[in-house]
C-alpha cells in the first residue's frame, strides 16, 4: 500500500472536502477491508480528517464517516521569505511576509517590477504610453493592461503611479477645412457618417444641415465616444479652442443612453443633441415606416431629459414609438434626402 503516493493523489484534488464514495472511486480498493485499512492509514498520515457528526457513518463494520476534509501539506516558505526581504523599497514587503502564498501568486509579475524599481526608477519621471511602460518593465507590451498585473500593482500601492498615459483608438473624422473648427457632428453609425462625409467632400460650399453649420463629422462608433473623456481628448488635438459638438444617433433606448453617456463622459465640452435630425427622422417615418427592436432594451435614466428637448407632440410621438418596441435607425435619413437638406454655408443659424 503506497500511502505516500495515495496522499499526493488526494491532495491534488481541487476539492477541500470529499465524500466517502468519491474517495472509494479515487482509491479503487479491492474490497471493503482494504478500503477501510487505506482510509485509516491516510488519516494516520495526515492526508484526511473526518468531518461532521460521529453518527454520520456508512453503516458498515467497521464504520467509515461519510465526508472527509483534504489536509494539504504546509509549504516550506523559507526561499520565498528570503526573496521577499530583497524586494525593492516601496513594495508591500510586510504584506508578503505575512502571506507568502500571495507572494508566490504575484511573483512572476512582482520580481521584474522590483528589479525595475531598484535599477531604473528614474525612468518614471518621463511619461510613456501604457504599452511602452509595460514593455520597459516586463518586456511584454500588453501586461500592464491585464487584470492580474493591475491587481499586483494595487496591492503594492503602485496602481496609477507609473506615469503612463492611455492611447485610446482614434476617431474617424472628416474636417471640412477652410477656417476655424466651430461645430462638429458626432454620428453613432458608420453608414450615416460615411454618407455625410461624402456629401461634404462633394459639396464644399454646402455645409449647413438642418440649420446647423458643420465643420466636420466624427464617427462615434456606438459607445466608443462614451468612454471617459474620449471626445475631450480628441478635441485637445484640434487646432484652436474646443469646438461645439452635436450628437445624432438611432432613436431607440440604447441610442438615447449612448447620447447621455457621451455628455456625462465629456463634462468639459459643449455637447448638444442634434434634435432637428431626430425631427426629420420622425417626419420621414410617416412614409418609410419604423423598425422593430430585436434586442432587449431598458429605459435609460436620461429619457425624460431627452424628451424635454422636443415639443409636446414630438415627445409623445417618440414615447409611443419606443413603448411599442420599435425604433428609427439613423439610416432612415438616406443619402439623397440628406443631400437635399444640405444648404450653402451662409444659410444656417450656427
PATILUM-70794 format. One record per residue (C-alpha): residue in three letters; x, y, z. Coordinates in steps of 0.25 Angstrom, whole numbers, plus 5000, padded with zeros to 4 digits. Layout:
N
 residuo    X    Y    Z
     Ala    X    Y    Z
...
***
This chain:
350
 residuo    X    Y    Z
     Unk 5000 5000 5000
     Unk 5007 5013 4995
     Unk 5001 5023 5005
     Unk 5010 5034 5001
     Unk 5006 5033 4987
     Unk 4991 5032 4990
     Unk 4993 5044 5000
     Unk 4999 5052 4988
     Unk 4987 5047 4979
     Unk 4977 5052 4989
     Unk 4984 5066 4991
     Unk 4984 5068 4976
     Unk 4969 5068 4976
     Unk 4963 5083 4975
     Unk 4952 5080 4985
     Unk 4954 5083 5000
     Unk 4944 5072 5004
     Unk 4942 5059 4998
     Unk 4930 5049 5001
     Unk 4933 5035 5004
     Unk 4928 5030 4991
     Unk 4937 5040 4984
     Unk 4949 5034 4992
     Unk 4945 5020 4988
     Unk 4945 5023 4973
     Unk 4959 5030 4975
     Unk 4966 5019 4983
     Unk 4960 5007 4975
     Unk 4961 4997 4987
     Unk 4959 4982 4984
     Unk 4949 4980 4996
     Unk 4943 4987 5008
     Unk 4954 4983 5017
     Unk 4965 4988 5008
     Unk 4957 5001 5007
     Unk 4956 5003 5022
     Unk 4971 5000 5024
     Unk 4975 5010 5014
     Unk 4965 5021 5019
     Unk 4971 5018 5033
     Unk 4985 5019 5028
     Unk 4982 5032 5021
     Unk 4977 5039 5033
     Unk 4989 5034 5041
     Unk 4998 5040 5030
     Unk 4990 5054 5032
     Unk 4984 5054 5018
     Unk 4970 5053 5022
     Unk 4961 5057 5034
     Unk 4947 5052 5036
     Unk 4936 5064 5037
     Unk 4922 5064 5042
     Unk 4915 5057 5053
     Unk 4921 5044 5058
     Unk 4908 5037 5055
     Unk 4909 5040 5040
     Unk 4915 5027 5036
     Unk 4913 5017 5025
     Unk 4906 5007 5034
     Unk 4916 4996 5032
     Unk 4926 4989 5041
     Unk 4936 4995 5044
     Unk 4929 5008 5040
     Unk 4935 5020 5032
     Unk 4930 5034 5032
     Unk 4922 5040 5020
     Unk 4931 5052 5018
     Unk 4946 5056 5019
     Unk 4954 5068 5019
     Unk 4966 5068 5010
     Unk 4978 5073 5018
     Unk 4989 5080 5010
     Unk 5003 5079 5013
     Unk 5009 5092 5019
     Unk 5018 5098 5009
     Unk 5033 5102 5013
     Unk 5033 5117 5011
     Unk 5048 5119 5014
     Unk 5052 5122 5000
     Unk 5040 5131 4998
     Unk 5043 5139 5011
     Unk 5057 5141 5006
     Unk 5053 5147 4993
     Unk 5042 5156 4999
     Unk 5052 5162 5008
     Unk 5060 5166 4996
     Unk 5049 5173 4989
     Unk 5051 5188 4985
     Unk 5047 5198 4996
     Unk 5033 5204 4993
     Unk 5027 5190 4991
     Unk 5018 5183 5001
     Unk 5028 5175 5008
     Unk 5021 5173 5021
     Unk 5009 5169 5014
     Unk 5016 5158 5006
     Unk 5024 5153 5019
     Unk 5010 5151 5025
     Unk 5005 5144 5013
     Unk 5016 5136 5005
     Unk 5005 5129 4997
     Unk 5001 5142 4991
     Unk 5015 5145 4988
     Unk 5016 5132 4980
     Unk 5004 5136 4973
     Unk 5009 5150 4969
     Unk 5024 5146 4968
     Unk 5025 5146 4953
     Unk 5020 5160 4951
     Unk 5026 5165 4964
     Unk 5040 5162 4962
     Unk 5043 5169 4949
     Unk 5036 5181 4955
     Unk 5044 5181 4967
     Unk 5057 5180 4959
     Unk 5052 5192 4951
     Unk 5050 5200 4963
     Unk 5064 5196 4968
     Unk 5071 5200 4955
     Unk 5063 5209 4947
     Unk 5053 5216 4956
     Unk 5057 5229 4950
     Unk 5051 5226 4937
     Unk 5037 5228 4943
     Unk 5040 5243 4942
     Unk 5038 5242 4928
     Unk 5023 5239 4922
     Unk 5021 5227 4913
     Unk 5009 5221 4907
     Unk 5003 5209 4915
     Unk 5009 5199 4905
     Unk 5023 5206 4905
     Unk 5023 5206 4920
     Unk 5019 5191 4920
     Unk 5030 5187 4911
     Unk 5040 5195 4918
     Unk 5037 5188 4931
     Unk 5033 5174 4927
     Unk 5037 5173 4913
     Unk 5023 5170 4910
     Unk 5015 5181 4904
     Unk 5001 5177 4908
     Unk 5004 5172 4922
     Unk 5001 5186 4929
     Unk 4987 5185 4923
     Unk 4983 5171 4929
     Unk 4975 5170 4941
     Unk 4986 5161 4948
     Unk 4996 5172 4947
     Unk 4987 5183 4952
     Unk 4984 5174 4964
     Unk 4999 5173 4967
     Unk 5001 5188 4966
     Unk 4989 5191 4974
     Unk 4993 5182 4985
     Unk 5007 5189 4985
     Unk 5001 5203 4985
     Unk 5006 5206 4971
     Unk 4993 5206 4962
     Unk 4992 5219 4954
     Unk 5006 5223 4958
     Unk 5015 5219 4947
     Unk 5014 5232 4939
     Unk 5007 5224 4927
     Unk 4997 5230 4918
     Unk 4985 5223 4911
     Unk 4985 5223 4896
     Unk 4970 5220 4892
     Unk 4967 5217 4878
     Unk 4966 5229 4869
     Unk 4953 5234 4864
     Unk 4950 5234 4849
     Unk 4947 5248 4845
     Unk 4945 5258 4833
     Unk 4949 5272 4835
     Unk 4944 5282 4824
     Unk 4955 5291 4825
     Unk 4956 5306 4821
     Unk 4954 5313 4835
     Unk 4953 5310 4850
     Unk 4946 5297 4854
     Unk 4934 5303 4861
     Unk 4924 5291 4861
     Unk 4926 5276 4859
     Unk 4915 5266 4858
     Unk 4917 5252 4865
     Unk 4909 5241 4858
     Unk 4906 5228 4864
     Unk 4907 5219 4852
     Unk 4917 5217 4841
     Unk 4907 5218 4829
     Unk 4902 5232 4832
     Unk 4916 5237 4836
     Unk 4921 5232 4822
     Unk 4909 5238 4815
     Unk 4911 5252 4821
     Unk 4926 5251 4819
     Unk 4924 5248 4804
     Unk 4913 5259 4803
     Unk 4922 5270 4810
     Unk 4934 5266 4801
     Unk 4926 5267 4788
     Unk 4919 5280 4792
     Unk 4929 5289 4798
     Unk 4920 5301 4800
     Unk 4908 5293 4805
     Unk 4911 5291 4820
     Unk 4898 5295 4827
     Unk 4890 5283 4831
     Unk 4876 5286 4837
     Unk 4881 5300 4840
     Unk 4894 5296 4847
     Unk 4907 5299 4840
     Unk 4916 5287 4841
     Unk 4931 5288 4840
     Unk 4933 5273 4840
     Unk 4927 5259 4844
     Unk 4932 5250 4855
     Unk 4929 5235 4855
     Unk 4925 5231 4870
     Unk 4924 5216 4867
     Unk 4913 5214 4878
     Unk 4919 5214 4892
     Unk 4933 5218 4887
     Unk 4930 5233 4889
     Unk 4924 5230 4903
     Unk 4938 5225 4908
     Unk 4943 5235 4919
     Unk 4948 5248 4913
     Unk 4949 5241 4899
     Unk 4944 5253 4892
     Unk 4951 5263 4901
     Unk 4964 5256 4898
     Unk 4960 5257 4883
     Unk 4957 5272 4884
     Unk 4970 5275 4891
     Unk 4978 5271 4878
     Unk 4969 5280 4869
     Unk 4975 5294 4866
     Unk 4969 5306 4873
     Unk 4958 5305 4884
     Unk 4950 5293 4886
     Unk 4938 5292 4877
     Unk 4923 5291 4880
     Unk 4919 5277 4877
     Unk 4905 5272 4873
     Unk 4901 5257 4875
     Unk 4892 5249 4866
     Unk 4889 5234 4867
     Unk 4878 5224 4866
     Unk 4865 5227 4872
     Unk 4863 5216 4882
     Unk 4866 5214 4897
     Unk 4880 5210 4894
     Unk 4883 5222 4885
     Unk 4877 5231 4896
     Unk 4886 5224 4906
     Unk 4899 5226 4898
     Unk 4896 5241 4896
     Unk 4894 5243 4911
     Unk 4907 5235 4913
     Unk 4915 5243 4903
     Unk 4910 5256 4910
     Unk 4914 5251 4924
     Unk 4927 5245 4920
     Unk 4932 5258 4914
     Unk 4928 5269 4924
     Unk 4938 5279 4919
     Unk 4931 5280 4905
     Unk 4918 5286 4900
     Unk 4910 5275 4894
     Unk 4896 5277 4889
     Unk 4886 5267 4883
     Unk 4884 5269 4868
     Unk 4869 5270 4871
     Unk 4866 5275 4857
     Unk 4871 5262 4851
     Unk 4862 5254 4860
     Unk 4850 5262 4856
     Unk 4854 5259 4841
     Unk 4854 5244 4845
     Unk 4840 5245 4851
     Unk 4835 5252 4838
     Unk 4842 5242 4829
     Unk 4836 5230 4837
     Unk 4822 5234 4833
     Unk 4825 5230 4819
     Unk 4837 5220 4821
     Unk 4831 5213 4834
     Unk 4839 5208 4846
     Unk 4847 5196 4850
     Unk 4845 5186 4861
     Unk 4855 5185 4873
     Unk 4861 5171 4872
     Unk 4869 5172 4886
     Unk 4864 5175 4900
     Unk 4866 5189 4903
     Unk 4863 5197 4917
     Unk 4858 5211 4918
     Unk 4870 5220 4920
     Unk 4871 5229 4932
     Unk 4872 5241 4924
     Unk 4859 5238 4916
     Unk 4851 5250 4922
     Unk 4863 5260 4919
     Unk 4864 5255 4905
     Unk 4849 5256 4902
     Unk 4849 5271 4908
     Unk 4857 5275 4896
     Unk 4845 5273 4887
     Unk 4831 5279 4887
     Unk 4819 5272 4894
     Unk 4814 5266 4881
     Unk 4828 5261 4877
     Unk 4831 5256 4891
     Unk 4818 5248 4891
     Unk 4821 5242 4877
     Unk 4835 5237 4882
     Unk 4829 5231 4894
     Unk 4819 5224 4886
     Unk 4829 5219 4877
     Unk 4839 5214 4888
     Unk 4828 5208 4896
     Unk 4823 5200 4884
     Unk 4836 5193 4883
     Unk 4840 5200 4870
     Unk 4851 5210 4867
     Unk 4857 5219 4856
     Unk 4871 5216 4851
     Unk 4879 5227 4846
     Unk 4879 5221 4832
     Unk 4865 5226 4830
     Unk 4871 5239 4826
     Unk 4877 5234 4813
     Unk 4888 5240 4804
     Unk 4878 5247 4794
     Unk 4870 5252 4806
     Unk 4882 5258 4813
     Unk 4887 5264 4800
     Unk 4874 5271 4798
     Unk 4875 5277 4813
     Unk 4890 5281 4811
     Unk 4890 5296 4809
     Unk 4901 5307 4806
     Unk 4909 5311 4818
     Unk 4902 5325 4819
     Unk 4888 5320 4821
     Unk 4890 5314 4835
     Unk 4888 5319 4849
     Unk 4901 5314 4855
***
